[in-house]
């Protein structure tokens, strides 16, 4: 029972952080300026659409495990490690922000995977694998773009 509660808590933490990430990506999408505008404007939209899908999967998994997903942004901000950003128009600053966010999420997913694997929770493990695959591909591609 304690293991299930720990998994729900870890999922809730990811939900809060990905909600803030989603909102930050929307801001980056709206605020980008300069010679990288066209490519990053489209890329940030792709990223926040991916965040929306991941958020839904996390919330639904919390429900499946008997928890209740938080939906208040004020509560997300209390627990999220990712902090809100505003008016980031410099392409390099925005890209660095996204890379730092994904690295932090990557570590959180690895911690959740340890819990899920130890508990024999194959469904949560599968969600982690799916989300990590996308995060790691994005880290690689955006990291190459930034260098």
C-alpha positions as CSV (number, residue, x, y, z in Angstrom):
1,X,0.0,0.0,0.0
2,X,2.9,2.4,0.8
3,X,4.4,1.7,-2.6
4,X,1.2,2.6,-4.4
5,X,1.0,5.9,-2.4
6,X,4.6,6.6,-3.3
7,X,3.9,6.0,-7.0
8,X,0.8,8.2,-6.9
9,X,2.9,10.9,-5.1
10,X,5.6,10.7,-7.8
11,X,3.0,10.8,-10.6
12,X,1.5,13.9,-8.9
13,X,4.9,15.6,-8.7
14,X,5.4,14.9,-12.4
15,X,1.9,16.2,-13.2
16,X,2.6,19.5,-11.4
17,X,6.0,20.0,-13.1
18,X,4.7,19.1,-16.5
19,X,1.8,21.6,-16.1
20,X,4.3,24.4,-15.4
21,X,6.5,23.2,-18.3
22,X,3.4,23.3,-20.6
23,X,2.7,26.9,-19.6
24,X,6.3,27.9,-19.9
25,X,6.4,26.4,-23.4
26,X,3.2,28.3,-24.4
27,X,5.0,31.5,-23.3
28,X,8.1,30.7,-25.2
29,X,6.0,30.0,-28.3
30,X,4.3,33.4,-28.0
31,X,7.4,35.4,-27.0
32,X,10.2,34.1,-29.3
33,X,11.7,36.9,-31.5
34,X,14.6,37.2,-33.9
35,X,16.1,35.1,-36.6
36,X,15.1,31.8,-35.0
37,X,11.4,32.8,-34.7
38,X,9.9,30.5,-37.4
39,X,11.6,27.3,-36.4
40,X,11.3,27.8,-32.6
41,X,7.7,29.1,-32.8
42,X,6.7,25.9,-34.5
43,X,8.9,23.7,-32.3
44,X,7.6,25.1,-29.1
45,X,4.0,24.4,-30.3
46,X,5.0,20.8,-31.0
47,X,6.5,20.5,-27.5
48,X,3.5,22.0,-25.6
49,X,1.2,19.7,-27.5
50,X,3.3,16.8,-26.4
51,X,3.2,18.1,-22.8
52,X,-0.6,18.2,-23.0
53,X,-0.7,14.5,-23.9
54,X,1.8,13.5,-21.2
55,X,-0.2,15.5,-18.6
56,X,-3.4,13.7,-19.5
57,X,-1.6,10.3,-19.2
58,X,-0.2,11.1,-15.8
59,X,-3.5,12.3,-14.4
60,X,-5.4,9.3,-15.7
61,X,-2.8,6.9,-14.2
62,X,-3.2,8.7,-10.9
63,X,-7.0,8.0,-11.1
64,X,-6.4,4.3,-12.1
65,X,-4.3,3.8,-9.0
66,X,-7.0,5.3,-6.8
67,X,-5.7,8.8,-6.4
68,X,-7.1,12.1,-7.3
69,X,-5.1,14.3,-9.7
70,X,-4.7,18.0,-8.7
71,X,-6.1,20.4,-11.2
72,X,-5.4,23.8,-9.5
73,X,-2.5,25.7,-10.8
74,X,-2.0,27.4,-7.5
75,X,-1.3,23.9,-6.0
76,X,1.1,22.9,-8.9
77,X,3.2,26.0,-8.1
78,X,3.5,25.0,-4.5
79,X,5.2,21.6,-5.3
80,X,6.7,22.0,-8.8
81,X,10.5,22.3,-9.0
82,X,10.1,24.0,-12.4
83,X,9.4,27.7,-11.9
84,X,7.2,29.9,-14.1
85,X,9.0,32.0,-16.6
86,X,7.7,35.1,-18.4
87,X,8.7,37.1,-21.4
88,X,11.6,35.0,-22.6
89,X,12.2,36.2,-26.2
90,X,15.9,35.3,-26.6
91,X,16.2,32.0,-28.5
92,X,19.2,30.8,-26.5
93,X,17.7,31.5,-23.1
94,X,14.5,29.8,-24.1
95,X,16.3,26.7,-25.5
96,X,18.5,26.5,-22.4
97,X,15.3,26.7,-20.2
98,X,13.7,23.8,-22.1
99,X,16.8,21.7,-21.9
100,X,17.1,22.3,-18.1
101,X,13.4,21.4,-17.7
102,X,13.8,18.1,-19.6
103,X,16.9,17.1,-17.7
104,X,15.0,17.6,-14.4
105,X,12.0,15.7,-15.7
106,X,14.3,12.9,-16.9
107,X,15.6,12.4,-13.4
108,X,12.1,12.4,-11.9
109,X,11.0,9.8,-14.4
110,X,14.0,7.6,-13.6
111,X,13.1,7.8,-9.9
112,X,9.4,6.9,-10.7
113,X,10.6,4.0,-12.8
114,X,12.5,2.5,-9.8
115,X,9.4,2.7,-7.7
116,X,7.2,1.2,-10.4
117,X,9.6,-1.6,-11.2
118,X,10.1,-2.5,-7.5
119,X,6.3,-2.7,-7.2
120,X,5.8,-4.7,-10.3
121,X,3.6,-1.8,-11.7
122,X,4.0,-2.6,-15.4
123,X,1.5,0.0,-16.6
124,X,3.3,2.9,-14.8
125,X,6.6,1.5,-16.1
126,X,5.2,1.5,-19.6
127,X,4.1,5.2,-19.3
128,X,7.6,6.1,-17.9
129,X,9.3,4.4,-20.9
130,X,7.0,6.2,-23.3
131,X,7.6,9.6,-21.7
132,X,11.3,9.1,-21.2
133,X,11.7,8.1,-24.8
134,X,10.2,11.4,-26.0
135,X,12.1,13.5,-23.5
136,X,15.5,11.9,-24.3
137,X,14.9,12.3,-28.1
138,X,14.0,15.9,-27.5
139,X,17.1,16.5,-25.3
140,X,19.3,15.0,-28.0
141,X,17.8,17.0,-30.8
142,X,17.5,20.3,-29.0
143,X,20.9,19.9,-27.4
144,X,22.4,19.5,-30.9
145,X,20.5,22.5,-32.1
146,X,21.8,24.6,-29.2
147,X,25.5,23.7,-29.6
